């Protein structure tokens, strides 16, 4: 689409009859005339609506009909682009393909919608105890709490939370803040060390072997009167 730039006749500029009309008028002189018209492309605007949890930029803020506009969407950590819509002032939706669209003969508005990514919390299988997480999926910034219960005779040796890159996530009292990535929880249990204490006895002695043992170990007592 183009608009009238100017009409001229023998170098003399003419004014439009009506600014809202394409009709131009002049008074015919007593001679032949040559009418020359010049047209110019209309600059249409590309307006980006401010989005939550991300931003969008356009390769051009003004463009002519038929030009290609490339949009670049940048999401905040933990968010992803859901929809990218381009509409004209008349309400017509313009197709967007691979982040680009062809400029129509109208101003356009670009609207982006971002949503939180659901990341997974995977607890690796364990032996000699149980581990549960209060969330199996979580969004970036959520607090995830682990419940770790050793079997009888066992204690917790280590609790580790790793993201997809193998980076360790900080734990505080068995809770952690969800990163912008899937995580895996690794828990190890070990046998609990118990001690055997023999109380002093009158008129004899008792000894125990061993004096440190795990659940299920056999303890031998030697009693001497």
N, C-alpha and C positions, 0 to 999 in steps of 0.2 A: 504494500500500500504506500502511495506517495501523496503529497499534498502540493497544491499550487504554490510555487515560490514567487513568481511574478509574471505579469504579462507586459510586453513592451511593444511599441509601435514606432518604428524609425527612431529607436533609442529613447523614446518618451515613456516613462513608467506610468501605468494605469493602476487605479485602485479598484478593489472588488466592489461590486454593487451592494453586496451584503456579506458580512463576515461569516455568516452561517450558510452561505450559498456558493455554488460554483459559477454563478452568473457574473460576468464582468461586462461593463458597458463603456462605450465611448461614442463621441459624436463624430460622425463621418465628415472628413474634410473634403474639399473639392479636388481630390486626387486619389489615385490608387493607393491602397495601403497594404502592408505586409504585417501579419500578426505572428509574433513569436512567443511561445510559452515555455517556461522553465519549471521543472518539477524537482522537488527535493524529498528524500526519504524522511519519514517521521521517526524520531527517536522515542521509543517506548521504554518505560522504566521497568526494572526488575526489583521488586521489593521483597526483602527477606523478613519473615515474621520471626520475632525472638522466640526461641524454643527453650524448654526446660531440659536440663541434663544433656545438653549438647548444643552444637552450633552448625550453621550452614553458610557457606560462601558461594558466590556466583562468579563466573569468569568475566561477566560484564554486568554493570549496574544499569546501563542503557543499551538498547540494541534496536536494530531495524528488522522489519519483517523478513522472515526466512533465515536469519542468522542462528547459528547453533550456540546454545548457552550450556556450559558445563557447571554442574553443582557439586560441591565437595562437602560432605557431611562428616563432622567430627563429634563423636559421642564422649561423654564424661566416663571416667573409670567405672566399670560395672554396669554400663548401659549400652544399648544397641539401637540402631535406627530401625523403626518399624514401618513408617510410611513417609514418603516424600511426595508432596502434592504441589502442582503448579496450576493456578486458576487465573482466568482473565477477570477483568472488571465486570464483565457480563455474566460471570459465574461458570463459564465453560472450563472444564478440566482439560489440561494439555498433557498428552502422553509424555512420560519420562522414561527413557531407555538408557540403562547403564549410567544413570546420573546426568544425562543430557536431554535437552529438549530443543525444539525449533521454535523460535520466537514468532508468536502470532501477530496479527495487526491490532494489538491492544496491549495496555499495561498488564503486567502479571504480578501475582503474589505467590511466593514460595513458602510452604508450610511443612515443617518436619515434626515428626512425633518420635520421641525416644522412650524406651521402657527398660526397666531393670532386668538384667540377665539373671536367670535362675541357675546358680552353680550347684554342683553336687557335692555332698559330703559322704565319702565312702569309708566305712570302717573295715579294715582288713580283719579276716578271721583270726581268732586268738584261741589259745589253749590255756587251761588252768585259771579261767576267769571269764568275765563278760564285759563288753564295752558297748554302750549305746550313745547315740547323739540325739539331742532334742530336736534336731532338724536333719532331714535327709537332703533337702535343697535349701539354699539360702541366697540372699542377695548381698552384694558388696556392702560391707559395713555392719551387717547383722552380727549379733553375738550368738555363738554356738557353744552349748555346754555339753560336756561329756560326763557320763556316769560310768565309772570304772570300779568293778567289784571283783576282787580276787577270790578264788576258791579257798576253802579251808586249808590252812597250811601254806598259803602263798601270799606274796606281797607284790606290789607294783614295782617293777624295775625301771621302766621308762615309758613315757608317752610322747610321741612325736607326731606333728601335723605338717605335711608337706604339700606344696602347691604343685601345679603341673610342670614347673621348671625344676622341681626338686629343692626349692628354697623352703627353709623351715619357718613355720608360722609361730609367733610368740604365744605361749600359753600362760594364763594366769588363773590359778585355782581351778584347773581343768576346764577353763573357758578360753575361747579365742575369737578374734574379730575376723569375719569372713573376708578374704581377699577377692580381687576380681579374677578369680580362677577356680577351677575345681580343686578339691583337696582330698587327701587320703590320710586316715588316722591309723597310726601304728602303735600298738601297745604290747609290751612284753611283761610277763609275770615270771617270778622266780620263787624258789622254795624259801619259806621264811626260816631264819635261823633261831632256834630256841636253845635256851640254856638249861642245864640240869643242876640245880643247887641242892646240896645235901645239908640238912640242918644238923647242928652238933647234937650228939647223943651222949647220955651218961652210960658209963660202964661198957663202952665199946665204940666201935667206929663203923662208918659206912662210906664206901667210895663208889662212884659211878663212872662208867666208861661207855661212850665218850661223854664229856660234859657239855658239848655243843652238838645239837642234832636237828634234823629236819623231821617233819611229820612222817610217820611210818618207819623211822629208823629204830633198830633194836638197841636198848640200853641195858647194860649188864651192871648189876649192883653186887658189890662184895661186902658182906657183913662180917665183922670180926668182933666177937664178944670180949 
